[in-house]
């Protein structure tokens, strides 16, 4: 991996592609998550898969993540409460 002014770049050929898995944690901050996802798309020059583990405390916050899920169908959105049960 090399770094330059445009960000990290993984060296490899067409037969040896490396993909980075990125996990993002978010709670009740869909707007900030949207800004992060847009920045990653623009500035992150590494093949990657995004996994967003999120939780919400109200229906209004849940709606924000629903919008992001529709805008970013290639990313994995995981609602931690529905997947792992209520936190104690």
N, C-alpha and C positions, 0 to 999 in steps of 0.2 A: 504494500500500500504506500502510495506517495501522497504528499500534501503540497499544495501550491495555493496561489491566491484565490483560486476558484473553489477550493475545498478538497476533501479527500477523493482519491481516485484509485480504484482497484485495477491492477494490471492483470491482464489475462487475454486469452484469445476466444474465439467464438465457441470453441468446444469446452472451455474451462471457465465458465462464468460463476462468479461467487455472488451470492445474495445475502444481504444482511437482514436479520430480523430485528425490528425495532419495537419495543414495548413502551407504550405511553400510558401513564396513569392520569385520570382526570375525575374530578368531583365537582359537579355543578358549574362547570366553566366551559360550555360549548363554544362561546365566542372566542375565548383564548385558544381552545383546541383548534378551531378553524384557522386562526392566524398561524399556529404552529404547522398544521398540515400544508398550508399554502407555502410557507417558508421552506419546508422540506422539499416540496415539489420543485421550487425554483432553485434552491441553493445546494441541495444534497445530490451529488453526482455519482452515487453508488447505487447499483441495483439493490432494491430493498423491498421488504414486506412490512407493513405497519399493522400492529396489533394494539388496539386501544381498549384498555380495561377501564371502564367508567362506572360511576355510581351517581345517583341523583337523590335529592331529598324531597322533590315535589314533581308533580305532573308538568309544570311549566318548564322545569329544567330538562325533563325527559323529552319534551317536544323539541328542544334545541338539538339534542343528540340524534333524534329521529331525522331531522333535516340534514345533519352532517352525514348520517348513514346513507341517505339518498344521494347526496352530492359526491360521496366517496365510496362507491360500491366495491372498489378493488381492495379496500382496507377491511380488516377484521375488527368489528365492534363487539365487545363482550361486556354485557351488563353484569357486574359482579354479584349483585343480589340475586338475579334470576338464575345465574349459573352456579353460584356457590352458597346460596342461602343467606339469610339475614345475619349481618355481623353482630357480634355480642359485645 
